[in-house]
Amino acid sequence: MAQHNDLGHAGEQFACEMLIAKGMVIRELNWRLNHLEIDIVAYEEGARLLHIVEVKTRTANDAFDFTQAITAHKRRLLINAANGYVRHYNLNVDVQFDVVIVQVNADGEMSLDYYPNAFDVPLHCYH
């Protein structure tokens, strides 16, 4: 596995730990539907809220703005994947799109920034 894949996997695991600490249940990690993928699907039971979480992991020396990484095209892919997930499992939940940015320093220590409800979804995307 390439080093960037290892870094990405470690970042996703770190993000899962944070979501669990916030009381969420991890339903899926790297869920796929054809060419679509969701990094993390987490569920917040008390709120009946499904979190579709995109994780971006970077080394600390990479300047990074998540708004540049989550382009309109990427948002459409995430929305389509979320719709597919909800239909596949026949869920009756609200859906929220979150972004987690994981920074890894030179010593391998990780920190993260969590952006809940990172973008709005046009109403016509829901079926």
C-alpha positions as CSV (number, residue, x, y, z in Angstrom):
1,M,0.0,0.0,0.0
2,A,1.3,3.4,-0.9
3,Q,2.5,5.7,1.9
4,H,-0.3,8.3,1.2
5,N,-2.9,5.4,1.6
6,D,-1.4,4.5,5.0
7,L,-1.6,8.1,6.0
8,G,-5.2,8.4,4.9
9,H,-6.2,5.2,6.7
10,A,-4.5,6.4,9.9
11,G,-6.4,9.8,9.6
12,E,-9.7,8.0,9.1
13,Q,-9.1,5.9,12.2
14,F,-8.2,9.0,14.2
15,A,-11.4,10.7,13.0
16,C,-13.4,7.6,14.0
17,E,-12.0,7.8,17.5
18,M,-13.1,11.5,17.8
19,L,-16.6,10.7,16.5
20,I,-17.0,7.8,18.9
21,A,-15.9,10.1,21.8
22,K,-18.7,12.5,20.7
23,G,-21.2,9.6,21.2
24,M,-21.6,8.5,17.6
25,V,-21.7,5.0,16.3
26,I,-19.5,4.2,13.3
27,R,-21.7,2.3,10.9
28,E,-19.3,2.1,8.0
29,L,-15.7,2.9,7.0
30,N,-14.9,3.4,3.3
31,W,-18.4,2.4,2.2
32,R,-18.6,2.0,-1.6
33,L,-21.4,2.0,-4.1
34,N,-20.1,1.5,-7.6
35,H,-17.6,4.4,-8.1
36,L,-18.9,6.4,-5.1
37,E,-17.3,6.2,-1.7
38,I,-18.0,7.6,1.8
39,D,-15.0,7.7,4.1
40,I,-17.1,7.4,7.3
41,V,-20.8,6.8,8.0
42,A,-21.6,7.6,11.6
43,Y,-24.9,7.6,13.4
44,E,-26.0,9.9,16.2
45,E,-28.8,7.9,17.8
46,G,-30.4,10.5,20.0
47,A,-30.7,12.9,17.1
48,R,-31.6,10.2,14.5
49,L,-28.9,11.8,12.5
50,L,-26.6,10.1,9.9
51,H,-23.2,11.8,9.5
52,I,-21.6,11.4,6.1
53,V,-18.0,12.3,6.9
54,E,-15.2,13.2,4.5
55,V,-11.7,12.9,5.9
56,K,-8.7,14.8,4.5
57,T,-5.4,13.9,6.0
58,R,-2.3,16.0,5.4
59,T,1.2,16.4,6.8
60,A,1.5,19.5,8.9
61,N,3.7,21.2,6.3
62,D,0.9,21.1,3.7
63,A,-1.1,24.3,3.7
64,F,-4.7,23.1,3.5
65,D,-8.1,24.7,3.1
66,F,-10.9,22.2,3.2
67,T,-13.1,24.4,1.2
68,Q,-10.7,23.9,-1.7
69,A,-10.7,20.1,-1.3
70,I,-14.5,19.7,-1.1
71,T,-15.3,21.0,-4.5
72,A,-18.8,21.2,-6.0
73,H,-18.0,18.0,-7.9
74,K,-16.9,16.2,-4.7
75,R,-20.1,17.5,-2.9
76,R,-22.2,16.0,-5.7
77,L,-20.4,12.7,-5.3
78,L,-20.9,12.7,-1.6
79,I,-24.6,13.6,-1.9
80,N,-25.1,10.8,-4.5
81,A,-23.3,8.3,-2.2
82,A,-25.4,9.4,0.8
83,N,-28.6,9.0,-1.2
84,G,-27.4,5.5,-2.3
85,Y,-26.6,4.6,1.3
86,V,-29.9,5.7,2.7
87,R,-31.8,3.9,-0.1
88,H,-29.7,0.7,0.3
89,Y,-30.5,0.4,4.0
90,N,-34.0,1.9,3.7
91,L,-33.2,4.4,6.5
92,N,-35.5,7.1,7.8
93,V,-33.0,9.6,9.2
94,D,-31.7,13.1,8.6
95,V,-28.4,13.4,6.9
96,Q,-25.6,15.8,7.7
97,F,-22.3,16.2,5.7
98,D,-19.2,16.7,7.9
99,V,-15.5,17.2,7.1
100,V,-12.6,16.2,9.3
101,I,-9.1,17.6,8.5
102,V,-6.4,15.6,10.1
103,Q,-2.9,17.1,10.4
104,V,0.1,14.9,11.1
105,N,3.3,16.5,12.4
106,A,6.9,15.4,11.8
107,D,6.8,13.3,14.9
108,G,3.7,11.4,13.7
109,E,1.4,13.1,16.2
110,M,-2.1,13.8,14.9
111,S,-4.5,16.7,15.5
112,L,-7.8,17.4,13.8
113,D,-10.3,20.0,13.0
114,Y,-14.0,18.9,12.8
115,Y,-16.4,20.8,10.6
116,P,-19.9,19.5,11.3
117,N,-22.6,20.3,8.7
118,A,-19.8,21.5,6.4
119,F,-22.1,22.2,3.5
120,D,-25.7,22.5,2.7
121,V,-27.5,20.2,0.3
122,P,-29.9,21.5,-2.3
123,L,-33.4,20.2,-1.6
124,H,-33.8,18.7,-5.0
125,C,-31.1,16.2,-4.2
126,Y,-33.3,14.3,-1.8
127,H,-35.6,11.7,-3.1
